[in-house]
Amino acid sequence: MDIILREDIKGLGYKNDIVSVKPGYGRNYLIPQGMAIIASDSNKKMIAENVRQASHKAEKIKADAEELAAKIGETVIEIKTKAGETGKIFGAVTALQVADALAAKGFEIDRKKISFVGSIKELGEHKAVLDLHKSVHHEITLNVVPE
């Protein structure tokens, strides 16, 4: 089943993308939640017209995302957490903790736009990726230290 996304969905696609999903997922979840519409010919034309009209806005949004990535630059984010003597932390570092640490430095990033390569369960340096725009991804360094 082909659908047109009305918002960014992690792991599936970005707003106005036409993607193929299983019929049950599209009909029972995405469409009722308002996240997608069926990709009929009339809907495709409507989305194409909306994209054409909003292209200058999209360029500004992309420029803002690139500017934010440049501001963040090589900033190292320090995350304090409880840890055992062997260096293993209790639980794992979450995207919410990273979003709060970024907010403390003056960067408002939605926690849904933060992803990790693997789960962070040890002290030390780790990498996280900020998905600022569909074509702007920025990697930051996390320094996990004990409280």
N, C-alpha and C positions, 0 to 999 in steps of 0.2 A: 504494500500500500504506500503510495506516495503522498507526502504531506508537506505543507509549507509551515516552517516554524515562525511563531509570532514573537519569540524571545530566545535568548541564548540558553541552550541546555547543554551542560557539561557532558562530554562524551558522545553527543549526538550531532550538534551543529550550532550555527549562529542564526540570529534573527534573519528572516527572509530567505533562508536556504531551503532548497527542496531536497528532502531526504526520504529514503525508503525505510519503513519500519514494518514490523509484523502487524497484521490487522487488529489484533486484540489490544496491543499497546497503544496504537493510534486511536482506535474507536472508544476504548474504555478508559483511557487515562489522559492522553495528550489533548484531544479535542474537547472533552468535557471540562478540563482544567483551564481551557482557554490558551494553552501553550502552542496550539497548532490548528491549522485548517486543512481541509482536503485540497489536494493539488489539482483542481479542475481547471479547464482552459480559462474560464472567466476569472478565477482567483489568481492564476498565473499572470494574466494581463494586468490585473489590479495591482499585484505586488510589483511587477515590472515598472508600472507607472509611478508607484510610490517610491521605489528605489531611485528612479531617474530624478524625481523631484527632490529627494532628500540627499542626493549625491554631494552637494556642497556642505551640508550639515555633517555627513559622514567624514568628509575630509577634515573638518574642524575637530571632530571627536578623535580621529586618528592622530592629528597633530597634538591635541591635548594629552593623549596617552603617551606619545613619544616624549613630550616635554616632561611628564611625570616620571617616566623611566629614566630620563637624563638627570632629573633632580635626585632621584633615589640613588642612581649611580652605583658605586661600590660600597654603599652603606652596609655595615655589619650590624645585624640585629642581635641583641643579647637577650636570651630567654632564661630566666631563673626558674628552677624547678627542684623538687625534692628528689634526692638520689641516694642510692646505697653506697657503701664503701668501695664496691667494685666498679662504680661508674655507670651502673644501670639506673635509669630513672624509674620512678613509680608511675606507671601509665605510659603515656606517649605525649609528645608535643603536638598540639592541635592547631588547626588553621586559625581558630579564635584567639589563641595566645599570640600567634604571629601578627594577626590583625591589630590586636591591642598594643603590641610593642611598636608596630608601625605608626599607629595613631599617636602614641606617646612621642614619637619623633616628628609628628606633623603630617603624616601621609595617611589619608583616609582611603583604605582599600577594603572592599567587601571581602569577607572571609571565604565566600564561594569562589572567588577568583584566585585563591592561593592553593597550590598543590605541591606535594612532595614527591621525590623520586621513590622513596620507600618510607616506612614508618620510622619515626625518630624515637628510639628507645634508649639511647646512650648519650653520655656527655660528649662534648666536642663540637667540631664544626660540621655543619650539614648544609645542603642546598635546598632552596625552595624556589618555585617558579610562580611569578605573578602574571596572570593572564589579563593584561590591561585592555587589549583590543584583539579582534580576531587575527590581526597581523602583527601585533606588538606583544611580545612575551619578554619578561625581564627576569633574570636569575639573581637572587640575593643569597647572601651567606648568613646562616644562623649560627650563633655561638651559644650552645646550651651549657649553662654553668649551674653548679649546685647553689641552693639558697643559703 
